[in-house]
Amino acid sequence: MPVFKKTAKRFDPARTLVVGFLIIITIGSLLLCLPISSRAGKFTSLFDCLFTATSASCVTGLTVVDTYTHWSLFGQIVITLLVQLGGLGFVTIITFFNVAAGKKLGYRTLMNAGGDFSESTFESGRRIFIRIMKYSLIFELCGAVILGFRFVPRYGAYGVWMSIFMSVSAFCNAGLDVLGMNGENTSLISVQNDPAVLITLAFLIILGGLGFIVWENLLTIREKKKLSLHTKVVLFMTAVLIVGGTIFYLISEYENPATMKNMPLGEKVLNSFFASVSARTGGFDSLGMGDTTEFSQIGTILLMFIGAAPGSTGGGIKVTTVMVMIVTVVSYIRNKNDVELFRHKLGKLTIYRTLVISVLSMLAVGLCFGALYFSMPDNTEVGAVQCLFDAVSAFSTTGLSAGATAIVGTAGKILLIITMFIGRIGPVSLVMSLVMKSGSRKNIVVPDGQILIG
């Protein structure tokens, strides 16, 4: 009798990523709906739970209810778990437990995990996943210990949980906080004069935003004897954006009476540095972005749209994408046949992917901006810049708000949910998960075409 082997139907990496995040968001929403999750001991509306679960899973930080005043300790724990899953990537965590259980990691499994990190392949997958989990927990633990020295004396035993929550949120670039006892939705304004808190959170954001691929390169530098091109670009762009952003906020907000004018110089520099770091998907706010000048908000929009590094806990179109765009323009202006970056030639597929990511990202932001702007209630002070600010914040999974999210209608909030999801998954991954693969075109030859550009 012939033996028929049952072949399991497998998702491709992009589709696995989309479905996985949808499952996590659904479970999180249902848990947050329970009376045990709210301080009042009552059911929370499903829409508010869906918005919160999406924001936490997509490590965004936009909120419709204050995290401290509305959610109980149980609800805050659920949010923390959603942030951790969303920040590290659910595929990474699943793979880690497979490794811990001694299961063999096949190439397909590594490809699935790789899709979450915007990389097509990983070498030594078992070692990398263990290192990701190990060093993530070490960084978060160290951050929690340092924050504990500031929060425990002020808030007692609850300060221990505050330190853990804030450390996980910062490392995962989520921007959620539990400082609502000092004023609802005021983020870090109550600790804007505390260097220990702001510097600790800033370095956690930076570590999470560098990306796991950079970590792997830095951790194996003794073996490989050199930094990869990817690592060089990420470190260079991160340094330039942090320094440039600090100078930008220091200049633009120096005389703003609503933010920095009454601060001493050291505090101005500290908050400018923190704003520069946090704006690239960190999401914590020590200044009050709604009170900053429109010039500062436009600069923040640019920083948010750029975001962090590929394979990190941050969002945005990524620093490497921006770098490729810059060197492509420079190479064309200098009449070079190839696009060069740090004495390396970039392939055409890299240029194509950069173009696709940029166009799809601007399309997603444009649609969300339009929905926010036209769904604003009448007689509101929130204008086009503030709507664009919150749209970019949602897409880049930053979580900063200039005021639009708090007053927008239901339709606008639904668009924000969708935009947060697209921003965390990545527009390319989302499109690939929805589009059916076409047949092979290897043997098809098409004629050359000519078209005028510019």
C-alpha positions as CSV (number, residue, x, y, z in Angstrom):
1,M,0.0,0.0,0.0
2,P,1.5,3.4,-1.0
3,V,2.3,5.7,1.9
4,F,1.2,9.3,1.4
5,K,3.1,11.9,3.3
6,K,1.0,14.8,4.6
7,T,2.6,18.0,3.7
8,A,1.9,20.9,6.0
9,K,0.8,24.2,4.4
10,R,3.3,26.9,5.3
11,F,2.9,30.6,5.3
12,D,5.6,32.7,3.7
13,P,7.5,34.9,6.2
14,A,5.6,38.1,5.4
15,R,2.2,36.5,5.8
16,T,3.3,34.8,9.0
17,L,4.4,38.1,10.4
18,V,1.1,39.8,9.7
19,V,-1.1,36.9,11.0
20,G,1.1,36.6,14.1
21,F,0.7,40.3,15.1
22,L,-3.0,40.1,14.4
23,I,-3.3,37.2,16.9
24,I,-1.2,39.0,19.5
25,I,-3.3,42.2,19.2
26,T,-6.6,40.2,19.4
27,I,-5.6,38.3,22.5
28,G,-4.3,41.5,24.1
29,S,-7.5,43.4,23.4
30,L,-9.6,40.6,25.0
31,L,-7.5,40.6,28.1
32,L,-7.6,44.3,28.5
33,C,-11.4,44.2,28.2
34,L,-11.7,42.2,31.4
35,P,-12.7,44.1,34.6
36,I,-9.5,42.9,36.3
37,S,-7.5,45.0,33.8
38,S,-9.0,48.4,34.8
39,R,-8.6,50.3,38.1
40,A,-12.4,50.8,38.3
41,G,-13.0,47.0,38.0
42,K,-15.3,47.5,35.0
43,F,-15.2,46.4,31.4
44,T,-13.3,48.7,29.1
45,S,-14.8,49.4,25.7
46,L,-13.5,47.0,23.1
47,F,-12.4,49.9,20.8
48,D,-10.2,51.5,23.5
49,C,-8.7,48.0,24.3
50,L,-8.1,47.4,20.6
51,F,-6.3,50.8,20.2
52,T,-4.2,50.2,23.3
53,A,-3.3,46.6,22.4
54,T,-2.3,47.8,18.9
55,S,-0.3,50.6,20.2
56,A,1.5,48.4,22.7
57,S,2.1,45.5,20.3
58,C,3.3,47.8,17.6
59,V,5.5,49.6,20.2
60,T,3.9,52.9,19.3
61,G,2.8,54.6,22.5
62,L,-0.2,56.5,21.3
63,T,-3.0,56.2,23.9
64,V,-6.7,57.0,24.3
65,V,-6.7,56.5,28.1
66,D,-3.9,57.2,30.5
67,T,-1.9,54.0,31.2
68,Y,-1.5,54.6,35.0
69,T,-4.9,56.1,35.9
70,H,-7.0,53.7,33.8
71,W,-5.3,50.3,33.9
72,S,-4.8,48.2,37.0
73,L,-1.5,46.4,37.7
74,F,-2.8,43.4,35.8
75,G,-3.7,45.6,32.8
76,Q,-0.3,47.2,33.0
77,I,1.4,43.7,33.0
78,V,-0.6,42.8,29.9
79,I,0.5,45.9,28.2
80,T,4.2,45.2,29.2
81,L,4.0,41.7,27.7
82,L,2.5,43.1,24.5
83,V,5.3,45.7,24.3
84,Q,7.9,43.0,24.9
85,L,6.4,40.7,22.2
86,G,6.0,43.5,19.7
87,G,9.4,45.0,20.4
88,L,11.5,41.8,20.1
89,G,9.2,40.3,17.5
90,F,6.9,37.4,18.1
91,V,8.8,35.2,15.7
92,T,12.0,35.7,17.7
93,I,10.4,34.7,20.9
94,I,8.8,31.6,19.4
95,T,12.1,30.6,17.9
96,F,13.8,31.2,21.2
97,F,11.5,28.8,23.0
98,N,12.0,26.2,20.2
99,V,15.8,26.5,20.8
100,A,15.3,26.2,24.6
101,A,13.3,23.1,24.0
102,G,16.0,21.6,21.9
103,K,14.1,21.7,18.6
104,K,15.9,21.9,15.4
105,L,15.8,25.2,13.6
106,G,15.2,24.7,9.9
107,Y,16.0,27.2,7.1
108,R,12.3,28.1,6.8
109,T,12.1,29.0,10.5
110,L,15.1,31.2,10.2
111,M,13.6,32.9,7.1
112,N,10.4,33.5,9.1
113,A,12.4,35.2,11.9
114,G,14.5,37.0,9.4
115,G,11.4,38.6,7.9
116,D,10.7,40.2,11.2
117,F,14.1,41.8,11.1
118,S,14.1,43.0,7.5
119,E,16.9,40.6,6.7
120,S,16.7,37.8,4.2
121,T,19.0,35.4,6.0
122,F,20.8,34.8,9.3
123,E,24.0,33.0,9.9
124,S,24.3,30.8,13.0
125,G,20.6,31.4,13.8
126,R,20.6,29.5,17.1
127,R,23.4,31.6,18.6
128,I,21.8,34.9,17.4
129,F,18.4,34.2,18.8
130,I,19.8,33.3,22.2
131,R,21.9,36.4,22.2
132,I,19.0,38.6,21.3
133,M,16.9,37.3,24.2
134,K,19.9,37.3,26.6
135,Y,21.1,40.8,26.0
136,S,17.6,42.3,25.7
137,L,16.8,41.0,29.2
138,I,20.2,42.2,30.5
139,F,19.7,45.7,29.1
140,E,16.2,45.9,30.5
141,L,17.2,44.6,33.9
142,C,20.1,47.1,34.1
143,G,17.8,49.9,33.1
144,A,15.2,48.8,35.7
145,V,17.8,48.7,38.5
146,I,19.1,52.2,37.7
147,L,15.5,53.6,37.5
148,G,14.7,51.9,40.7
149,F,17.1,54.1,42.6
150,R,15.0,57.1,41.5
151,F,11.5,55.7,41.6
152,V,11.5,53.5,44.7
153,P,12.4,56.3,47.2
154,R,9.6,58.4,45.6
155,Y,6.8,55.8,45.1
156,G,7.7,53.0,47.4
157,A,7.1,49.4,46.4
158,Y,5.2,50.5,43.3
159,G,8.4,52.1,42.2
160,V,9.8,48.7,41.5
161,W,7.1,47.9,39.0
162,M,7.4,51.4,37.5
163,S,11.1,50.8,36.9
164,I,10.5,47.5,35.1
165,F,7.6,48.9,33.0
166,M,9.6,52.0,32.0
167,S,12.8,50.1,31.2
168,V,10.9,47.6,29.0
169,S,9.0,50.4,27.3
170,A,12.2,52.4,26.6
171,F,14.2,49.5,25.3
172,C,11.4,48.4,23.0
173,N,10.9,52.0,21.9
174,A,7.3,51.9,23.0
175,G,7.0,55.3,24.7
176,L,4.4,54.1,27.2
177,D,4.8,55.3,30.8
178,V,3.1,54.9,34.2
179,L,3.7,58.5,35.5
180,G,0.1,59.4,35.3
181,M,-0.1,60.1,39.0
182,N,1.8,63.3,38.3
183,G,-0.8,64.3,35.6
184,E,-2.6,62.3,33.0
185,N,-1.0,62.0,29.6
186,T,2.0,64.2,30.7
187,S,4.6,61.6,29.8
188,L,8.0,62.6,31.3
189,I,7.3,66.3,31.9
190,S,7.3,65.6,35.7
191,V,10.9,64.3,35.5
192,Q,12.3,66.6,32.9
193,N,14.8,67.9,35.5
194,D,16.0,64.4,36.5
195,P,19.2,63.5,34.5
196,A,19.4,59.9,35.9
197,V,15.9,59.1,34.5
198,L,16.2,60.8,31.2
199,I,19.8,59.6,30.4
200,T,18.9,56.0,31.4
201,L,15.8,56.0,29.2
202,A,17.7,57.6,26.4
203,F,20.4,55.0,26.3
204,L,17.8,52.2,26.5
205,I,16.1,53.7,23.5
206,I,19.4,54.0,21.6
207,L,20.3,50.3,22.4
208,G,16.9,49.1,21.2
209,G,17.1,51.3,18.1
210,L,20.5,50.1,16.9
211,G,19.1,46.7,16.0
212,F,19.9,43.1,16.7
213,I,22.1,42.8,13.5
214,V,24.4,45.6,14.8
215,W,24.6,43.9,18.2
216,E,25.6,40.6,16.6
217,N,28.4,42.4,14.6
218,L,29.6,44.3,17.7
219,L,29.6,41.1,19.9
220,T,31.6,39.1,17.4
221,I,34.0,42.0,16.4
222,R,37.0,40.0,17.9
223,E,36.2,37.1,15.6
224,K,35.4,39.1,12.4
225,K,38.0,41.8,13.0
226,K,35.8,44.4,11.2
227,L,32.5,46.1,11.2
228,S,30.0,45.3,8.5
229,L,28.8,47.9,6.1
230,H,25.3,47.8,7.7
231,T,26.8,48.4,11.2
232,K,28.9,51.3,9.9
233,V,25.9,53.0,8.3
234,V,23.7,52.5,11.4
235,L,26.3,53.8,13.8
236,F,27.1,56.8,11.6
237,M,23.5,57.8,10.9
238,T,22.5,57.3,14.6
239,A,25.3,59.6,15.8
240,V,24.6,62.3,13.2
241,L,20.9,62.3,13.9
242,I,21.3,62.4,17.7
243,V,23.8,65.3,17.6
244,G,22.0,67.1,14.8
245,G,18.6,66.7,16.6
246,T,20.0,67.9,19.9
247,I,21.3,71.1,18.3
248,F,18.0,71.5,16.4
249,Y,15.8,71.4,19.6
250,L,18.2,73.5,21.6
251,I,18.0,76.3,18.9
252,S,14.3,76.0,18.1
253,E,13.0,75.7,21.7
254,Y,15.6,77.8,23.5
255,E,13.3,80.9,23.9
256,N,9.9,79.1,23.9
257,P,8.3,80.0,27.3
258,A,6.0,76.9,27.1
259,T,9.0,74.5,27.0
260,M,12.6,75.5,27.6
261,K,12.9,79.2,28.2
262,N,12.8,79.0,32.0
263,M,15.2,76.0,32.2
264,P,18.9,76.4,33.2
265,L,21.3,75.7,30.3
266,G,22.3,72.2,31.5
267,E,18.6,71.2,31.6
268,K,18.0,72.7,28.2
269,V,20.8,70.6,26.7
270,L,19.6,67.5,28.6
271,N,16.0,67.8,27.3
272,S,17.2,68.6,23.8
273,F,19.3,65.5,23.8
274,F,16.5,63.4,25.1
275,A,14.0,64.8,22.6
276,S,16.4,64.1,19.8
277,V,16.8,60.4,20.9
278,S,13.1,59.9,21.7
279,A,11.8,61.5,18.5
280,R,13.2,58.7,16.4
281,T,10.5,56.2,17.6
282,G,11.2,56.3,21.4
283,G,8.0,58.2,22.0
284,F,8.7,59.6,25.5
285,D,8.0,63.3,25.8
286,S,9.8,65.5,28.4
287,L,8.9,68.8,26.7
288,G,5.3,68.6,25.7
289,M,5.2,68.3,22.0
290,G,1.9,70.1,21.8
291,D,3.5,73.2,23.3
292,T,6.5,73.2,20.9
293,T,6.7,75.6,18.0
294,E,5.5,74.4,14.6
295,F,9.1,74.6,13.4
296,S,10.1,72.1,16.1
297,Q,7.1,69.9,15.2
298,I,8.1,69.8,11.5
299,G,11.7,68.8,12.5
300,T,10.2,66.1,14.8
301,I,8.1,64.8,11.9
302,L,11.3,64.4,9.9
303,L,13.1,62.6,12.7
304,M,10.1,60.3,13.3
305,F,9.8,59.4,9.7
306,I,13.4,58.4,9.5
307,G,13.2,56.3,12.6
308,A,15.7,53.7,13.9
309,A,17.7,50.9,12.3
310,P,16.4,47.7,10.5
311,G,16.0,44.8,12.8
312,S,15.5,47.0,15.8
313,T,12.7,47.7,18.2
314,G,12.1,51.0,16.5
315,G,10.1,52.0,13.4
316,G,10.3,54.6,10.7
317,I,11.6,54.0,7.2
318,K,15.0,53.3,8.8
319,V,18.3,55.2,8.9
320,T,19.8,52.8,6.3
321,T,17.0,53.7,3.8
322,V,17.7,57.4,4.2
323,M,21.4,56.8,3.8
324,V,20.9,54.9,0.5
325,M,18.6,57.7,-0.8
326,I,21.3,60.2,0.0
327,V,24.2,58.3,-1.7
328,T,22.0,57.5,-4.7
329,V,21.4,61.2,-5.3
330,V,25.1,62.0,-4.7
331,S,26.2,59.3,-7.1
332,Y,23.9,60.5,-9.8
333,I,25.0,64.1,-9.4
334,R,28.6,63.0,-9.6
335,N,27.8,61.1,-12.8
336,K,28.8,57.7,-11.4
337,N,27.6,54.5,-13.0
338,D,27.2,52.8,-9.6
339,V,25.9,53.8,-6.2
340,E,28.7,53.7,-3.7
341,L,28.6,53.7,0.1
342,F,31.7,53.6,2.2
343,R,33.7,52.2,-0.8
344,H,31.0,49.5,-1.4
345,K,28.8,49.2,-4.5
346,L,25.1,48.9,-3.7
347,G,23.1,46.4,-5.8
348,K,20.1,47.4,-7.8
349,L,17.7,45.5,-5.6
350,T,18.8,47.6,-2.6
351,I,18.0,50.8,-4.6
352,Y,14.6,49.3,-5.7
353,R,13.7,48.4,-2.2
354,T,14.6,51.8,-0.9
355,L,12.3,53.4,-3.5
356,V,9.4,51.1,-2.8
357,I,9.7,51.6,1.0
358,S,9.8,55.3,0.6
359,V,6.9,55.6,-1.7
360,L,4.6,53.1,0.2
361,S,5.5,54.8,3.5
362,M,4.6,58.3,2.2
363,L,1.4,56.9,0.8
364,A,0.5,55.4,4.2
365,V,1.3,58.6,6.0
366,G,-0.6,60.6,3.4
367,L,-3.8,58.6,3.7
368,C,-3.7,58.7,7.5
369,F,-3.0,62.5,7.5
370,G,-6.0,63.1,5.2
371,A,-8.3,61.0,7.4
372,L,-7.2,62.9,10.5
373,Y,-7.4,66.3,9.0
374,F,-10.9,65.9,7.6
375,S,-12.3,64.1,10.6
376,M,-11.2,66.9,13.0
377,P,-14.1,68.5,14.9
378,D,-15.0,72.1,14.1
379,N,-13.6,75.0,16.1
380,T,-10.4,73.1,17.0
381,E,-6.9,74.6,17.3
382,V,-5.3,71.5,15.9
383,G,-4.2,72.3,12.3
384,A,-2.6,70.5,9.4
385,V,0.9,70.3,11.0
386,Q,-0.5,68.7,14.1
387,C,-2.5,66.1,12.1
388,L,0.6,65.3,10.0
389,F,2.6,65.0,13.2
390,D,0.3,62.4,14.7
391,A,0.0,60.5,11.3
392,V,3.8,60.2,11.0
393,S,4.0,59.3,14.7
394,A,1.6,56.4,14.2
395,F,3.3,55.1,11.1
396,S,6.8,55.4,12.6
397,T,5.5,53.7,15.8
398,T,6.9,56.7,17.8
399,G,3.9,57.6,19.9
400,L,4.5,61.3,20.3
401,S,1.4,63.4,19.9
402,A,0.8,67.1,19.0
403,G,-2.8,66.9,20.1
404,A,-4.7,65.4,17.2
405,T,-5.1,61.9,18.6
406,A,-6.9,63.1,21.7
407,I,-9.7,64.9,19.9
408,V,-10.0,63.0,16.6
409,G,-13.2,61.1,15.9
410,T,-13.7,57.3,15.7
411,A,-12.9,57.1,12.0
412,G,-9.6,58.9,12.5
413,K,-8.7,56.6,15.4
414,I,-9.4,53.5,13.2
415,L,-7.1,54.9,10.6
416,L,-4.5,55.4,13.3
417,I,-4.8,51.8,14.4
418,I,-4.3,50.6,10.8
419,T,-1.4,53.0,10.3
420,M,0.3,51.8,13.5
421,F,-0.1,48.2,12.3
422,I,1.3,49.0,8.8
423,G,4.2,50.9,10.4
424,R,5.2,48.0,12.7
425,I,4.8,45.3,10.0
426,G,6.4,47.4,7.3
427,P,4.6,48.5,4.2
428,V,6.6,46.1,2.0
429,S,5.9,43.1,4.2
430,L,2.2,43.9,4.3
431,V,1.9,44.3,0.5
432,M,3.8,41.0,0.0
433,S,1.5,39.2,2.4
434,L,-1.6,40.4,0.4
435,V,-0.3,39.9,-3.1
436,M,-0.3,36.4,-4.5
437,K,3.0,35.3,-6.0
438,S,3.1,35.3,-9.8
439,G,4.5,32.6,-11.9
440,S,8.2,32.5,-13.0
441,R,9.2,35.1,-15.5
442,K,12.8,34.0,-15.9
443,N,12.5,33.1,-19.6
444,I,10.4,36.1,-20.6
445,V,12.3,38.8,-22.5
446,V,10.8,42.2,-22.8
447,P,12.0,45.1,-25.0
448,D,13.9,48.1,-23.7
449,G,11.9,51.2,-23.3
450,Q,12.7,54.9,-23.2
451,I,11.0,57.5,-21.1
452,L,11.9,61.1,-20.3
453,I,12.5,61.9,-16.6
454,G,12.5,65.3,-15.0
